[in-house]
Amino acid sequence: MVLVTSLGGQVNGVVGEYLSYSERPPEIPAAGAGAAPWAGRLAEELARSGWPVRLGYPVGPWLVDVCAGTGAGAVGLICAVHPDGVEAHLRRQRALARAGWHLVDAYPSRWAGNPVEAALALASTFPH
């Protein structure tokens, strides 16, 4: 274990920046924050079908649009391109896949915006 601290006054440079950062780490997004309307309608239909769902599920600095299921059987539904653009979207996908998430694209265009049809189709692919 390495402990970095400042016993005296102000510390400058990389160590000073590190100590300042450690006092105010980035905020973890709240569950449900920034959820798109499609993700909400899809989550509602999945819940109506008996699936436990979490909307805007925080994973580190990322949000999974809809998390369906629990434990090892949980599936992350990606319902829209990341709001920060394609590069952020790809970074999120790679990071979540490396962390072991089973991700499924659940864009509204795939089901002509019909959340009932989408929920039925998606639920049949989820692990039980």
C-alpha positions as CSV (number, residue, x, y, z in Angstrom):
1,M,0.0,0.0,0.0
2,V,1.2,3.5,-0.8
3,L,-0.1,6.5,1.0
4,V,0.3,9.9,-0.5
5,T,-0.4,12.8,1.8
6,S,0.5,16.4,2.5
7,L,1.5,17.2,6.0
8,G,2.2,20.8,5.4
9,G,0.8,23.5,3.3
10,Q,-0.2,23.6,-0.4
11,V,1.3,20.9,-2.6
12,N,1.7,21.7,-6.3
13,G,2.3,19.6,-9.4
14,V,1.0,16.1,-10.0
15,V,0.9,15.1,-6.3
16,G,-1.1,18.3,-5.6
17,E,-3.5,17.5,-8.4
18,Y,-3.9,13.9,-7.2
19,L,-4.7,15.0,-3.7
20,S,-7.2,17.6,-4.9
21,Y,-8.9,15.0,-7.1
22,S,-9.1,12.5,-4.2
23,E,-11.0,15.0,-2.1
24,R,-13.7,15.4,-4.8
25,P,-14.0,12.3,-7.0
26,P,-16.5,12.4,-9.9
27,E,-20.2,11.9,-9.0
28,I,-21.8,8.6,-9.7
29,P,-24.8,9.1,-11.9
30,A,-28.1,8.5,-10.1
31,A,-30.2,5.5,-11.3
32,G,-32.6,6.5,-13.9
33,A,-30.7,9.7,-14.7
34,G,-30.8,10.7,-18.4
35,A,-33.1,7.8,-19.4
36,A,-34.6,8.2,-22.8
37,P,-38.4,7.9,-23.3
38,W,-38.0,4.7,-25.3
39,A,-35.9,3.1,-22.5
40,G,-38.6,4.0,-20.0
41,R,-41.4,2.5,-22.1
42,L,-39.4,-0.6,-22.8
43,A,-38.6,-1.0,-19.1
44,E,-42.2,-0.6,-18.2
45,E,-43.3,-3.3,-20.6
46,L,-40.5,-5.7,-19.4
47,A,-41.6,-5.1,-15.8
48,R,-45.2,-5.8,-16.7
49,S,-44.0,-9.1,-18.1
50,G,-42.5,-9.9,-14.7
51,W,-38.9,-9.0,-15.3
52,P,-37.0,-7.1,-12.7
53,V,-35.7,-3.9,-14.4
54,R,-33.6,-0.9,-13.5
55,L,-33.7,2.1,-15.7
56,G,-30.5,4.1,-16.1
57,Y,-28.4,1.5,-14.1
58,P,-25.1,3.1,-13.1
59,V,-21.9,1.0,-13.8
60,G,-18.8,3.0,-12.9
61,P,-18.9,6.2,-15.0
62,W,-21.4,4.7,-17.4
63,L,-25.2,4.1,-17.5
64,V,-26.8,1.0,-18.9
65,D,-30.0,2.2,-20.4
66,V,-32.1,-0.7,-19.0
67,C,-30.8,-3.5,-16.8
68,A,-33.2,-6.5,-17.0
69,G,-32.9,-9.5,-14.7
70,T,-30.7,-10.0,-11.7
71,G,-27.3,-11.4,-10.8
72,A,-25.5,-13.5,-13.4
73,G,-28.6,-13.5,-15.5
74,A,-28.8,-9.7,-15.9
75,V,-28.8,-8.2,-19.4
76,G,-27.9,-4.7,-20.3
77,L,-30.2,-3.2,-22.9
78,I,-28.7,-0.4,-25.0
79,C,-31.6,1.7,-26.2
80,A,-29.8,4.7,-27.8
81,V,-26.5,5.9,-28.9
82,H,-24.6,7.5,-26.0
83,P,-25.6,11.2,-25.8
84,D,-22.0,12.3,-26.1
85,G,-21.7,10.7,-29.5
86,V,-20.3,7.6,-31.3
87,E,-16.9,7.6,-29.6
88,A,-18.4,7.7,-26.1
89,H,-20.9,5.0,-27.2
90,L,-18.1,2.7,-28.3
91,R,-16.0,3.4,-25.2
92,R,-19.1,2.5,-23.1
93,Q,-19.7,-0.7,-25.0
94,R,-16.1,-1.9,-24.8
95,A,-15.9,-1.0,-21.1
96,L,-19.1,-2.8,-20.2
97,A,-18.2,-5.9,-22.3
98,R,-14.8,-6.1,-20.6
99,A,-16.6,-5.9,-17.2
100,G,-18.6,-9.0,-18.2
101,W,-21.9,-7.4,-19.1
102,H,-24.2,-9.2,-21.6
103,L,-25.3,-6.3,-23.8
104,V,-28.2,-6.3,-26.3
105,D,-29.0,-3.6,-28.7
106,A,-32.6,-2.6,-28.1
107,Y,-33.1,0.4,-30.4
108,P,-36.7,1.5,-31.1
109,S,-36.2,1.3,-34.9
110,R,-35.8,-2.4,-34.6
111,W,-39.5,-2.8,-33.5
112,A,-41.0,0.3,-35.2
113,G,-41.2,2.0,-31.7
114,N,-43.5,-0.7,-30.3
115,P,-42.3,-1.4,-26.7
116,V,-44.7,-4.3,-26.3
117,E,-43.3,-6.2,-29.3
118,A,-39.8,-5.3,-28.2
119,A,-40.3,-6.6,-24.7
120,L,-41.7,-9.9,-25.9
121,A,-38.9,-10.4,-28.4
122,L,-36.2,-9.4,-25.9
123,A,-37.5,-11.4,-23.0
124,S,-37.4,-14.6,-25.0
125,T,-33.6,-14.1,-25.5
126,F,-32.8,-13.4,-21.8
127,P,-31.0,-16.1,-19.8
128,H,-33.3,-17.7,-17.1
